[in-house]
Amino acid sequence: MKVDSRKSARLIVVGTLAGILIAGTVCLITSRPAQATPKFATDTGKACAECHVAPAGGGKLTSFGEAFKANGNKLP
């Protein structure tokens, strides 16, 4: 009986570790949406308000911002 309980405990530990390893790997390799930064405005010479309705950037896009997004985040 003790052999079976040890075997069961080992299976639970190994299964848990495998689950943690898989979850960690998935978290590391899944991509996240890009976030705009002031560096883009500096690099391109464009103001945040060129693409965003809010002058400070973020949120709703202007028609130019929509075109930029539709063009794979490259200047149209």
N, C-alpha and C positions, 0 to 999 in steps of 0.2 A: 504494500500500500504506500509506503514512503517513496518508493521509486516512482510511482505514478504521480504523486503530488510534486516531486522535484521536477519531473519532466514537464508537468503542466505549468509550474512556476517559470521554468526556463523558457517555455514557449511564449508565455505572456510577456516576459522581459524582452525577448528577442523581437516579438511582434511589435511591442511598444517602441523599441529603439528603431526598428525599420520604419515605422510610421513617422517618427520624429525626423529621421533622415530624409524621407521622401518629402515631408512637408517643408523642411528647411530648404531642400533643393528646389522645390517649386517656387518658394518665396524668392530665392536668389535669381532664378532664371526668367521669371515672368517680367515682362516690361511694364513700365508705368508711363502714364501720359506725361509728355513733356510740359514743363511750366515755363512761361515766358520770363525772361529776366531783363533787367536794365542793360546788361551786357549786349543783348541783341540790338537795342537802340543805339548803343555806342558804336558797335561794329558796323551797322548799316547807315548811321547818320539820320535815321528816321526817329521821330518822336513816338512815344507809346500811343498817343492819340491818332496816329496814322492808321493803326490797325484796330484800336479799341475805342469804344464810345467814351469810356471814362478816361479823362486826360492822364491819369496815373497808370493806366493799363489795367488789364484783367477784365473779366466779365464779357459783356456783349461786344461782338465785333462789328466794325464798319464794313461797307461793301469792299473796300480795299483789303481789309483783314480777312473777309470771307474768301476773296480771290487768292490771297496768300495761302490760306489754309487748304483750299481746293487744289492748289498747285504744289502740294507736298511741302508746304512751309518754305517755299522758295519765292523770291520776288518775281511777280508776273511781268 
